[in-house]
Amino acid sequence: MHPLDWTILLLTLFSIVAYGVWKTRHINTTQGYLQGDRDLPWWTIGLSVMATQASAITFLSTPGQAYNDGMRFLQFYFGLPIAMVVLCVFALPLYYKLNVYTAYEFLERRFDLRARSLTAILFLIQRGLAAGLTIYAPSIVLSEIMGWSLDITILLMGIFVIFYTVSGGTKAVSVTQLHQMTIILIGMAVAVGIIIFRIPKDIGFNGAMDIAGQLGKLKVVDTDFSWNNRYNIWSGLIAGTFLFLSYFGADQSQVQRYLSGKSLAQSRMGLLFNGIFKVPMQFMILFAGILVFVFYQFNQPPVHFNKANVLQLEQSSYNGEYQQLTTQYDSVFQLKQTAVRNMLAAERSNDEALRDTSRAQVQGLQQSSASIQAKVDALILKVDEKAVVEDTDYVFLSFIMGYMPIGMIGLLLAIIFSAAWSSTASELSALATTTVVDIYRRSLNQNKSDRHYLITSRLFTVMWGALALFFAYTASLFENLIQAVNVIGSLFYGTILGIFFVAFFMKRIGGRAVFYAALIAEAAVLFMFFLYEYKEEIIEFLGGFAKDSNGWMADSYALAIRGVEIIGNVSYLWYNIFGCLLVMGIAWVIEQVKGEERLKEKG
Amino acid sequence: MLENYIPDEDDKPPIAGTWNRLYAFVLLLHVAIIAALYFFTKVHS
């Protein structure tokens, strides 16, 4: 990297950390540390909420997802503005009225200690795992692209954020996020501008749009409903709303952000700000990926974006085969470039027949490229069977390193670090707050001094930071990083949301009913995920039994296989709805049974 | 619990006059964005 990039990167990061530490140097009460003295204006809350959600994975993985899969991922966020409004109407006034530190405190007042503790523990498991991934995911990508050791990148991602979160608590998190998010938004806008500038002059922006559209990359809204299609307008609006209700209403890493507001009005405005700007921001990030896709129609892309895998392959005995495949890939690229230009020329001259022929030719050549890439992936796996051949997460960073001007590389790396730190800081602060307020101070060690709880809060922040680093060091890479975070969230959010829904909307249901309902619902969601992950193995296993049986046994196995096929097809976004509805339904049934028992006892 | 909550009358939004109007604005804007994206999809496919 050029010295100017290093200067920009280090100056940006250290000035933000130093500012956060300096600004919160007088924090010396537990309330100040965990609630930030509740004095933040709405724009800080809004940017802080956005920064918490937008982790480094968002900026590394999302453009790569658009590069491969087009813009349909945007539909995932369609439920967010609806969730923001619902939370402003129902949850925020209640949290403010009860003056709670955490969302789970409310559950004890509504139900009992058991419901509060269970929900807090579900949150700690889910967020503790996700915090490790938030550090690990960008670390491994940075390590492989920059050639730095993974140990060092994980440490860099984790150590500074632990330092300033321990030092200034939730307020340090918010004030640093304000600047981090500003850098992120400006940096991404400049990056998009530069990518547009780098598209060949004879193609231009309109040509880029035509090419992306012709090749099916600009399909944002998909109105066809399917249970196993992760991203369509219905899963986004319905399941997405449930996911975001749970994430923003019951996940302490977000609740803590807006509870730091100066007033209820400031917190509401902060959430609505997020509701208005989130979809356009995600559009911009995905659009950057589309522009990179068009850029690589006219500039030779690498056959595989993960440099570390390629290096390993080049140093192996398969290098000869790899070089042959690279040569084939280059030839296909040259042909494809000509075909893309023909397609665009036909589009501009309204020659539909030629356009359709050229498009079919481009699509055929794309398939040839994909088949060569698959062969390279197979070679990578021959060299190292544990290697991860999915390279979506490397597309954008690889482009930045190869084609961005001096100075911008430093700025974009600062964006990735800022995003990683801002999310991790919120997570650590929320994990420490929930541990202290909902578990330690409530159930383990009551009636101690404020100083004791302040020191304990700092110690728990260090503990969760160390645990997150431990998870990051021991984690293995998921197929797609951003999806992995969302899958982990969806496994727990439905149940947590169900508990809150019962609390808000089912007044007659008590603590015992909701507690057992939550346990059953969580088990059911984990079972659904198990069926989703191991569907084929389970069907094969049951099929073996079905073959050897007859009569009603064979029918039972056939029915079980059909059930596995149906349930195992349900995409993870829907777990948020099922988990929530299961908690509500089971709690209602338990309450009815209890009511009848009571009547019998009386009778 | 909700029935016990009395809204703070001073808690007005800085724009739009009332919270309900502001919520309606956010939701209508979202509908407009989705409609624009639908149109964008149709134009480019």
Boltz contact constraints between the chains, C-beta under 6 A:
constraints:
  - contact:
      token1: [A, 81]
      token2: [B, 26]
      max_distance: 6.0
  - contact:
      token1: [A, 81]
      token2: [B, 30]
      max_distance: 6.0
  - contact:
      token1: [A, 85]
      token2: [B, 23]
      max_distance: 6.0
  - contact:
      token1: [A, 85]
      token2: [B, 26]
      max_distance: 6.0
  - contact:
      token1: [A, 93]
      token2: [B, 5]
      max_distance: 6.0
  - contact:
      token1: [A, 97]
      token2: [B, 5]
      max_distance: 6.0
  - contact:
      token1: [A, 110]
      token2: [B, 1]
      max_distance: 6.0
  - contact:
      token1: [A, 213]
      token2: [B, 44]
      max_distance: 6.0
  - contact:
      token1: [A, 218]
      token2: [B, 44]
      max_distance: 6.0
  - contact:
      token1: [A, 219]
      token2: [B, 41]
      max_distance: 6.0
  - contact:
      token1: [A, 219]
      token2: [B, 45]
      max_distance: 6.0
  - contact:
      token1: [A, 220]
      token2: [B, 37]
      max_distance: 6.0
  - contact:
      token1: [A, 220]
      token2: [B, 41]
      max_distance: 6.0
  - contact:
      token1: [A, 221]
      token2: [B, 37]
      max_distance: 6.0
  - contact:
      token1: [A, 221]
      token2: [B, 38]
      max_distance: 6.0
  - contact:
      token1: [A, 221]
      token2: [B, 41]
      max_distance: 6.0
  - contact:
      token1: [A, 264]
      token2: [B, 11]
      max_distance: 6.0
  - contact:
      token1: [A, 265]
      token2: [B, 11]
      max_distance: 6.0
  - contact:
      token1: [A, 272]
      token2: [B, 26]
      max_distance: 6.0
  - contact:
      token1: [A, 275]
      token2: [B, 26]
      max_distance: 6.0
  - contact:
      token1: [A, 279]
      token2: [B, 33]
      max_distance: 6.0
